[in-house]
Amino acid sequence: MKLAPFVKEGCLCWTLTSNGYKYMTWNFTKFWQTSCPGVPLLVVCADKPSYQFLTREGVRCSLWDNALADFGPQIVPFGSRQFSTLNRLKLTLLDSFAKDETIEKCIYLDGDIAVYKNVAEDLKARLDEHPLWMQCDEQVQDCTADDQQRCPNTCTGVIAFRHGADGGIFKITDQALWAQKPEDQVWVNTAAKALDVPVAVLPRDLYPNGARLTLTKRDPALLEKCCLLHYNYRVGDSKKADMKRFGDWLLPY
């Protein structure tokens, strides 16, 4: 893949998609265009069907050099072999971008996210304060940047890091360990702890996860304040259903 067209002032913003996630990603790109104007977004397509579809819809995207087999048009089930394969590709790309000296700052976001404010500018500014940030993915505990060593479950759906700050946490170094729980979030949390890599946690009110969806949507003050809303803690078509219910589905179908 050619990265240069997507790296602006040393910063790469990107997401990963597949055939089953193509509509979710298309929806995400519409939020991005409105909330992060002028900021290039690299959409990495894991397979040819997602690349062909998004290209037809006018979405600027790139096909992964070693395109995966098509897993079908449905969102792959959480915990399935296909899900693990996509997780592994995500880690491979994160590790590759972390080693690329042309990328001074790297920002990754999952496609099941509604973006309300210019998160690219916000995260770039935060990277001047701390070199590695992730979203808190706890259900109850309210982790903050002040608790950066104590968040037990950071989320790989929102990651921002400076070159050299990842400490190797994205690289799968133990195949047997990966096979026990082949999920990118489990791997990154385990590796960060084992390698003693400090991870700053994004403010929960500004970067809420799916556990805070209803709370955020029902509180006008919280909704006005937040930069994005991550629709995780939902599987399959329930993501799209909730996005429609809360007005965050921007596609006509």
C-alpha positions as CSV (number, residue, x, y, z in Angstrom):
1,M,0.0,0.0,0.0
2,K,1.1,3.5,-0.7
3,L,0.9,5.5,2.5
4,A,2.3,8.9,1.4
5,P,-1.0,10.3,0.1
6,F,-2.6,9.7,3.6
7,V,0.2,11.0,5.8
8,K,-0.3,14.7,6.4
9,E,2.2,16.6,8.5
10,G,3.7,13.3,9.7
11,C,0.3,12.0,10.9
12,L,-1.6,8.9,9.6
13,C,-5.2,8.4,10.5
14,W,-6.7,5.1,9.5
15,T,-9.3,2.3,9.9
16,L,-9.6,-1.3,8.8
17,T,-12.6,-2.8,7.1
18,S,-13.8,-6.0,5.4
19,N,-16.8,-7.2,3.3
20,G,-18.9,-7.6,6.4
21,Y,-18.0,-4.2,7.8
22,K,-18.1,-2.2,4.6
23,Y,-21.4,-0.4,5.4
24,M,-20.2,0.4,8.9
25,T,-17.0,1.8,7.5
26,W,-18.9,3.8,4.8
27,N,-21.0,5.3,7.6
28,F,-17.8,6.1,9.6
29,T,-16.2,7.9,6.6
30,K,-19.2,10.2,6.3
31,F,-18.8,11.3,10.0
32,W,-15.0,11.7,9.3
33,Q,-15.6,14.0,6.3
34,T,-17.8,16.3,8.4
35,S,-16.0,16.3,11.7
36,C,-12.3,16.1,10.5
37,P,-12.4,18.2,7.3
38,G,-9.2,18.2,5.3
39,V,-7.7,15.3,7.3
40,P,-6.9,12.3,5.1
41,L,-8.3,9.0,6.2
42,L,-6.7,5.7,5.1
43,V,-9.3,3.0,4.8
44,V,-7.5,-0.3,4.6
45,C,-9.7,-3.0,2.9
46,A,-8.8,-6.5,4.0
47,D,-10.5,-8.1,1.0
48,K,-11.5,-7.4,-2.6
49,P,-15.3,-7.1,-2.1
50,S,-15.0,-4.3,0.5
51,Y,-12.4,-2.5,-1.7
52,Q,-14.6,-2.8,-4.8
53,F,-17.7,-1.7,-3.0
54,L,-16.2,1.4,-1.3
55,T,-14.4,2.4,-4.4
56,R,-17.8,2.4,-6.3
57,E,-19.3,4.6,-3.5
58,G,-16.5,7.1,-3.9
59,V,-14.6,6.3,-0.7
60,R,-10.9,6.6,-1.0
61,C,-9.4,3.3,0.2
62,S,-6.5,0.9,-0.3
63,L,-6.6,-2.9,-0.7
64,W,-4.3,-4.7,1.7
65,D,-1.4,-6.1,-0.3
66,N,-2.0,-9.7,0.8
67,A,-5.8,-9.5,0.5
68,L,-7.7,-12.0,2.7
69,A,-10.3,-14.4,1.5
70,D,-13.8,-13.0,1.5
71,F,-15.6,-13.9,4.8
72,G,-19.0,-12.9,3.3
73,P,-21.3,-9.9,3.6
74,Q,-22.3,-10.3,7.2
75,I,-20.3,-9.0,10.2
76,V,-18.2,-11.9,11.3
77,P,-19.2,-13.3,14.7
78,F,-17.2,-12.1,17.7
79,G,-14.6,-14.8,18.7
80,S,-14.9,-16.7,15.4
81,R,-11.8,-17.7,13.3
82,Q,-12.6,-15.0,10.8
83,F,-12.8,-12.4,13.6
84,S,-9.4,-13.5,14.9
85,T,-7.9,-13.3,11.4
86,L,-9.1,-9.7,11.1
87,N,-7.8,-8.9,14.6
88,R,-4.4,-10.3,13.6
89,L,-4.3,-8.2,10.5
90,K,-5.1,-5.1,12.5
91,L,-2.1,-5.8,14.8
92,T,0.1,-6.5,11.8
93,L,-0.8,-3.1,10.4
94,L,-0.3,-1.3,13.7
95,D,3.1,-2.9,14.2
96,S,4.1,-2.0,10.6
97,F,2.9,1.6,10.9
98,A,4.7,1.9,14.3
99,K,8.0,1.1,12.6
100,D,7.5,3.4,9.7
101,E,9.7,6.5,10.2
102,T,7.6,8.6,7.9
103,I,4.8,8.3,10.4
104,E,5.4,10.5,13.4
105,K,1.9,10.2,14.8
106,C,-0.5,7.4,14.1
107,I,-4.2,7.4,14.9
108,Y,-6.4,4.3,14.5
109,L,-10.2,4.2,15.0
110,D,-12.6,1.3,14.5
111,G,-15.4,1.7,12.0
112,D,-18.3,1.3,14.5
113,I,-17.7,4.8,15.8
114,A,-19.7,8.0,15.4
115,V,-17.4,11.0,15.3
116,Y,-18.8,14.3,16.5
117,K,-15.7,16.5,16.8
118,N,-12.3,16.8,15.2
119,V,-10.7,13.9,17.0
120,A,-7.7,14.0,14.7
121,E,-6.7,17.4,16.0
122,D,-7.5,16.6,19.6
123,L,-5.5,13.3,19.5
124,K,-2.6,14.9,17.8
125,A,-2.4,17.6,20.5
126,R,-2.7,14.9,23.2
127,L,0.3,13.1,21.7
128,D,2.4,16.2,22.5
129,E,1.6,15.5,26.2
130,H,1.9,11.7,26.2
131,P,3.2,9.4,23.5
132,L,0.5,6.6,23.7
133,W,-3.2,7.0,24.2
134,M,-6.1,4.5,24.2
135,Q,-9.8,4.5,25.0
136,C,-11.0,3.1,28.3
137,D,-13.2,0.0,27.8
138,E,-14.4,-0.6,31.3
139,Q,-18.1,-1.0,32.0
140,V,-18.2,0.7,35.4
141,Q,-14.8,1.9,36.4
142,D,-14.2,5.5,35.2
143,C,-10.5,5.5,34.2
144,T,-8.9,8.8,33.3
145,A,-5.5,10.0,32.1
146,D,-4.5,10.3,35.8
147,D,-5.1,6.6,36.2
148,Q,-3.0,5.6,33.2
149,Q,-1.3,2.7,35.0
150,R,-4.5,1.4,36.5
151,C,-7.0,1.0,33.6
152,P,-7.5,-2.8,33.5
153,N,-9.0,-2.9,30.1
154,T,-7.9,-0.3,27.5
155,C,-9.7,-0.4,24.1
156,T,-8.0,-1.1,20.8
157,G,-10.8,0.7,19.0
158,V,-9.2,4.1,19.5
159,I,-5.4,4.2,19.6
160,A,-3.0,7.1,19.1
161,F,0.7,6.9,19.4
162,R,3.9,8.6,18.5
163,H,6.7,6.9,16.6
164,G,8.7,4.7,18.9
165,A,6.2,4.8,21.8
166,D,4.5,1.5,21.2
167,G,7.2,-0.5,22.8
168,G,6.4,-3.5,20.6
169,I,3.0,-4.1,22.1
170,F,1.4,-4.7,18.6
171,K,3.8,-7.4,17.5
172,I,2.7,-11.0,18.1
173,T,5.8,-12.6,19.6
174,D,4.3,-15.7,21.1
175,Q,2.1,-17.8,18.8
176,A,1.0,-20.2,21.6
177,L,-0.1,-17.3,23.8
178,W,-2.0,-15.7,20.9
179,A,-3.7,-19.0,20.2
180,Q,-5.1,-19.1,23.7
181,K,-7.0,-15.8,23.2
182,P,-6.7,-14.5,19.6
183,E,-8.1,-11.0,20.2
184,D,-6.2,-7.8,19.5
185,Q,-7.5,-6.1,22.6
186,V,-6.5,-8.9,24.9
187,W,-3.0,-9.1,23.3
188,V,-2.3,-5.4,23.5
189,N,-3.4,-5.1,27.2
190,T,-1.3,-8.2,28.1
191,A,1.7,-7.0,26.2
192,A,1.5,-3.4,27.6
193,K,1.6,-4.8,31.1
194,A,4.3,-7.4,30.4
195,L,6.6,-4.9,28.6
196,D,5.8,-2.0,31.1
197,V,4.6,0.3,28.3
198,P,2.7,3.3,29.8
199,V,-0.7,3.9,28.2
200,A,-2.6,7.1,28.9
201,V,-6.3,6.7,29.0
202,L,-8.6,9.1,27.1
203,P,-11.2,11.0,29.2
204,R,-14.3,8.8,29.4
205,D,-16.7,11.7,29.0
206,L,-15.0,12.8,25.8
207,Y,-14.3,9.3,24.4
208,P,-17.2,7.1,25.7
209,N,-17.4,3.4,24.8
210,G,-20.5,1.4,24.2
211,A,-21.1,0.7,27.9
212,R,-21.9,4.4,28.2
213,L,-24.0,4.7,25.0
214,T,-27.5,5.2,26.6
215,L,-26.1,7.4,29.4
216,T,-24.4,9.6,26.9
217,K,-27.3,9.8,24.5
218,R,-29.8,10.6,27.2
219,D,-27.8,13.4,28.7
220,P,-27.6,16.5,26.4
221,A,-24.6,17.9,28.3
222,L,-22.6,14.7,27.9
223,L,-23.6,14.3,24.3
224,E,-22.6,17.9,23.5
225,K,-19.2,17.4,25.2
226,C,-18.1,14.1,23.7
227,C,-15.8,13.8,20.7
228,L,-17.0,10.5,19.5
229,L,-19.1,7.5,20.6
230,H,-17.9,3.9,20.1
231,Y,-20.7,1.4,19.5
232,N,-18.8,-1.6,20.9
233,Y,-20.4,-3.9,23.4
234,R,-22.7,-4.8,20.6
235,V,-22.4,-7.6,18.0
236,G,-23.6,-8.2,14.5
237,D,-26.6,-6.2,13.3
238,S,-27.3,-4.7,16.8
239,K,-24.6,-2.1,16.1
240,K,-26.4,-0.8,13.1
241,A,-29.8,-1.0,14.8
242,D,-28.6,1.1,17.8
243,M,-26.9,3.6,15.4
244,K,-30.2,4.0,13.6
245,R,-32.1,4.3,17.0
246,F,-29.8,7.0,18.2
247,G,-29.5,8.9,14.9
248,D,-25.9,7.9,14.1
249,W,-26.6,6.0,10.9
250,L,-26.0,8.3,8.0
251,L,-26.6,6.0,5.1
252,P,-29.9,5.8,3.2
253,Y,-30.1,2.0,3.8
